[in-house]
Amino acid sequence: MTKKRLVVSILGTLVLALVLVVAVEVWRLNQGTKVQTVSVAPSQVKAVVAAVLGRGGVGGEEMSRGDDSRLVAGIIEARGVSESGGFHGDGMDWYEAKLSPELTLELKQVLEREASREQPSEFPLGNAPDWFPRTFPSGTLFYKGGKRLEWLALPPGEDRIWVVRMRT
């Protein structure tokens, strides 16, 4: 065996050993990881929901300038829960928000063009909090964010929306 082949062989073995050690450590750390569920501050819920609405087409020109203050102000009440396994920020968020009449109307107009009227099969409920609906009435408008893993539901005649966000 030449020196070059011997060096390549030793380096390959060292890299494989290093990858194995890292994999074992990640596995070991995750074994003690418990899912944590925490309440989210209303101000944070409002900011996230406003961002989801903006990505969905609500807010028009204001959102294209990065100004979501009108959307945040149009969210009258908000509550949310965040669940995480503690690994790189992965987890699920569930939000409920009561919207002003003006914001509800604007959202409805956008959703009527963009949304589905059938509850998506992948609408993630998982360990949703008790206050989060498991099913929605007929006529509910559903929106799934493009590349983002976020879903929104606006039941008919309601001024409340429910948002689910999956963090990966």
N, C-alpha and C positions, 0 to 999 in steps of 0.2 A: 504494500500500500504506500502510495506516495505521501509526502508531507502535506501537500495541498488537500488530498482526499481525507487524510486523518484530521486536519484542522476543520474541514467542512463537516465531517461526521461528528466531531466533538461539539462544534457550535450548534448543529442541528439538535443534538441530544440536550444541550443546555437550554435551548429555546423551548423544546418540548417540555422539559422539566419545569421551567418557569411558568409556562401556560398552565400546566397541571396544578402547580402550587396556587396560582391566582384563582383558578376555577374552584379548587377546594376551599379557599378562604371565602370566596363569595358565597358558596353554598353554605358554609358553616355560619357566616354572619346572618344569612336569611333564615336559618333554622330557628333562631330566637326572635325573629321579627313577628310581631303581632300587628294585626290590623288596628289602626287607631282611627277613631271617628271623633271629629271636633266640630263645634258650631263655628260658623263663619260670621264675622262682624257684618252688620247690615251695610255699612259703607263699602266694604269689599265686595259683597254680593252685588250692590248697585253698579260698581265699576265693571265687574265681570259681565253682568247681564247687559249693560250698555254696550260693551265691546261685542258681545254675541249679536245683539240687535244691529249694530253697525255693520258687522260682517255679513249679516243677512240682508242688507240693503236699506235699513231704516236710518234716517238721519241725512241721507243724501250728501250734499256738498259739504256740510259741516263735518261729517265723518271723514271725508276725503282730505280735509285739512287737519285731521287729528283732534277735532274739538267735539268731545262727547258730552259736554256739560249740559246741553239741553236734554239729552237722553237720560243722563243721571238724574236731573231734576224732575223728569217725568216718571221716575220710579218712586212711587209713594211709600210703599212698604216692601221690605225684603227680608228673607231669611234663607239660610243655607247651611248645608252640612258637607264636610269634606272627609273623605275616607282615604287613608293611605297605609300601605304596607311598609312605608319607610324606605323604599328602595328607589333612589334617584327621582323622587317626586311623583312616581306613578300613583295613580289612584282615581277615584271617582268623586265628582261634586254634584250635588243636587240643590237646585235653587228654586224658590218660589218668589215671584215679584208681582205686586199690584201696581198697575200702570195708570197714569192719568188718562182721562177720556181722549185727549188729543193724541197721546202716544199709542193708545190702544187702537184708535182708528187708523193711524199711520201704519202700524204693524199689520193690521188686518188687510189693508190695501196692498201692502207688499206681499204678504203671505198668500193672498188670493191669486196672485200671479205666479208665485214661486213654489208654493207648498203642496204637499200631498194631503189628501183627506183620509188616508188610511194610516193607522198607527203602524209605523215601520216595525218589521219583525225584529230588527236589531236595536230597537229603542231600549237602552240598558236600564233595567230597574234594579237588578242585583240586590244589594243590601240597602235600598232606598229607605229613608226615614218614614215613619208611620204617616206623616202628613203628606207625603208625596203620593199622588194617585197611582194606582196599579193599572187602571184602565181609564180611557177617556171616552166621553160621549160621542155619538155619531155627529159628524160635522166638524169635529176638531181639526184645526189646521196644524200640520206638522211640518217642521223644517229641519233638515239635517245640514249642518255646516259642511261646505265643500271638502277641503283637505283636512279640516279639523274634525276631531271626534266630539262633536257637540250637537245636541238635539234640542228642539224647542217645541212646545205644544201650547196652542191657544184654543181653548174650548169655545164653542159658539156662545155668544151673549155674555162672555166673561171679560173682566178686566184684569184677570190674573193669568200669568204665564208660568209654565214650569220648564226649567232648563236642566239638562243633564250634560255634564262635561266629563270626558274621559281623558286623564292625563297620562301620557306615556313617555 
